[in-house]
Amino acid sequence: MAIFNHMAMLHGMTGTSAKMRPLAESLAPSGWRVVCPEGTYAHPRGGRAWWVRDESAEQVAPSGQILMSMKSLEKNLPEGQLIIGGFSQGGAIASAMLETSIEERIIGLVLLATMSVRVDHLRKILKTIRPRSAVWMHGERDHIVNIEDGLKLASIFEDAGWDVTRLHHGKGHMVDMSQKDLLVDAIRKMSEDDQR
């Protein structure tokens, strides 16, 4: 059976695989297959989520649900090399996948309007694995994931020796399509660096 390279893109809270697929397909390197898994949990406001928090709770993200989402992806992502990324919640889960058995197959990350929900775990694992590349995009006026938390995530990877392409924009919680060519270039470079 042939093994292909895949770009796995994870939607944000209340998103769906179908909503994420057009963006993922437009970003994927030539010859790479695209996979857009559905979030593990149905969200009360519609769509899917990688975790659903109680609105009255102080807790930002329920750790048990995050672990369940990570385990589900670990079992169900296809074989072969992976570029994994996501938007908002999806990006948080994408970076957490470095803690799993698929870590060695991940050649790069795409982190869009996101943060780490497992900061200590991420810092710990980054000390033990080889640095790779990531592309990071965040809006200055993001009211869902504030820019400070986004910048912290980029710095965690840079401090661990990763090559991080930073793409800022002045908009909110979104992907700035005016910088799409820069995103595509950074992702293509990940796939080319892996071939060397």
N, C-alpha and C positions, 0 to 999 in steps of 0.2 A: 504494500500500500504506500502510495506517495505521501510524503509529508511536506506541507506547504508552510510558508511564513504567513503570519496573520497580524493584522492590526486590530486590536480589541479596544473598542471605545465604549465607555460606560456612561449612561445618561445620568442626569441629576434627579433630585427629588421631584416627584410627579411627572417625570419623563417616561419615555418608552423606547424600546429598541427601534421601532419604526421612525420615531422623531429624530433619533441620533444617527441613523444609517446614512442619510444624504450627506451630512457633514463628514462623517467618517470616510465615506467613499471618496469624497473630494480631497481628503487629506492623505489618503493611503499611498505609499510608494508604488510605483509601477510593478505589477506582477504579484503584489501582496494581496491576499484575501482579507476581507473585512468581516468581523464578527461583532455584533452589538447585543450582548446579553440583556435580558430583562432583569430588573431589580428583583431581589428576593421577596420583597413585601409589597402587598397592595397598599397604596396610600389612601387615607380617608377622603382626600380632596380629589382623587382620581390619579391615574397613572400608577407608576411603580416607584419604589424607593429601596435603597440598600440598607436603610434603617428608618424606623419611625419613632420619633421621640414623643413622650407625653408633653403636651404643650404647657402643663402646669409644673413640670419637673425642671429643676435647675440643671440637671445633667444634659450636656450638649448632645451626646450620642450614646445610646445603650450599647455597652461593649459586647454583650452576648449576641445581639443582632448583627453587629459588625463582623464578629467572628464567624457567624453562620454564613454571611454573604461571602466572606473570604474563602471559607471551606467549599462552598458551592462553586465558586469560580475556579478554585484550584482543581476540582474534579472535572469540571465541564469545559474549560477552555481547550481549544484544539492543540494537538501536538505541533511541534515546530517552534521556530524563533517567534518571539512576540514583541511588538511595540504595544504597550498598554497605556491607556489614558482615559480621561474622562472629564466631565464638566461637573463642578461643584461636588456633591456627594460622590459622584462617580470618580472624580479625580482623587478624592480622599481614599477610596477603596483601592484605586489603581496603585497608589504609592504604598499602601499597606500590603499589597501582594508581594512585595519584596521579602516579607516575612515567611512566605510559604515555599513549598517544594518546587514551584515553578520559577523561582527567582533566577536560576541559572539561564533559563530560556528568554528572560526579559532583556532586550538589548537597549531599550529606551522607554522614557515616560513622556506623556503629553498631559500637562497639568493646567487645566483651564478653570479659572475663577474658583480656586479651591484652597484647601488648607489641610494640615494633618490632624486627624482625630486620635492618633496614636503616636504622639511626639516622642515619648521616651522609647517606645519600641522601635520607631524609625531610626532614631539616633543610634541605638544599640546595634541594629542590624547593619546599618551603613558602615560601622567600624569593622565588620567582618566580611564584607563582600566587595568585589571589584567595582570601582567607579565606572559609570557609563554616561550617557547623555540624557538630558531632559530639555523639553521646551516648556516654558512657563508663560502664561498670559493672565493678566489681571487688570481690572478696571479701577481707576482711582476713586470712582463714585459708587463702588459696589456696596450696597446696603445689606446684602445677604451674608457674604463672606468679606469682612473688611480687609482692606489692602494691607494692613499691618500683619494680619494672620497669613495672608498670601505671601508677603515678603519674607516672613519667618520661614515658611516652607522652602522657598527658593534658597535661602541662606543655609538651611540645614543640609541641602544637597551640595551646595558649593563648598561648605566647610568640610564635607566628606570627600572632596576631590572630583565631584561630578562636573561635567561640562554643561552648564545651564544657559540656554538661550532665553533671555528675559524679554518679554514683549508687554510693555505697559500701554494702556490707553486711558483716555479721560472719561470713558463711559461707565456704565453700571455693571450689573451681574449678567454678563453676556460675552459672547465671542465677537471680537472686533473683526468683521469681515474685510475691512480695509487693510488688515495685516495678514490676510489669509496666505498670500504668496510667501511671506516670511515663515509662517507656520509650516507650510508645505516644504520649503527648503530645509528647515531644521529637521523635519521628520525624514525626508529623503536622505539627508546626511547620516542620520542614525543607521539607516539600512545599508548605506554604502560603507560606513566605517565598520560595520559588522562583517562585510564581505572580505575585508583585508586580513 
